[in-house]
Amino acid sequence: MDNQKRKSHTSIGRIYFWTATVHKWRYLLEGNRSKQLVVDYLKELSFKKFITVYGFVIMPNHIHVIWRLNKLNGKESPKASFLKYTAHEFLKQLKNEGKACQYKVNALNKDHEIWQRDSLGVEIYSRHVAMQKLDYIHANPVSGKWLLAKDDIRYHYSSAHFYETGVDSFGFLNNLYNLFDGE
C-alpha cells in the first residue's frame, strides 16, 4: 500500500477545508485566466445551490476551499463536478496552446490528468478549526516561497478581502464565523 497517498471522504451537508493540487504541482493556475475559470465555476455551483463557499485561495499550483457540499449534481458530488469541469476546460486551453502533453498520463481510463487524485478534505467542526483554516489559506499567498502580493488582503484570488472588509467582490462568499456564533 502506498503510504504517501492521502484518502479523504467528504459528505453532503458538512463543512470542509478542501485542497486540490495540479498534477505534478505544475503552475497551471498561475495566470489570471485560469484562476478566473476556477472562480467562475465556484460561482456557478454556488448559484445552483450545489455548494456554499466560505473561503478560498487560488495558488499557482493548488487551491484551498472551505465549503459545504449541499446536494448531488445529478449522480456526482459537487466536488467531482468541480474537478471534472475545470479539468475539461483546462485541457481545452492546454490543447489550444500546444501544452497538453505536459499533462499526459499512461492510464487506462484517461489520456491526461489535470488534478492529482489525492485531494484532501478535512472537516471543520468548530470555530477554532474554522479560524485556523481561514488564517492558513489567507496567509498562503504571502508566506513561504510565494509572496504573490504585498499582503493577504491585496491578493485578489482569495477570500481574505471579504473577511477584512465584508465586501464580496466574487458574489458567492458566505461568512464561516456565522455558523459558529455562540461557541
PyMOL commands that set and color helices and strands:
alter all, ss='L'
color gray80, all
select helices_A, chain A and resi 23-25+32-47+78-96+100-103+127-142+152-154+160-165+176-180
alter helices_A, ss='H'
color red, helices_A
select strands_A, chain A and resi 15-21+51-58+62-69+120-123
alter strands_A, ss='S'
color yellow, strands_A
deselect
rebuild
show_as cartoon
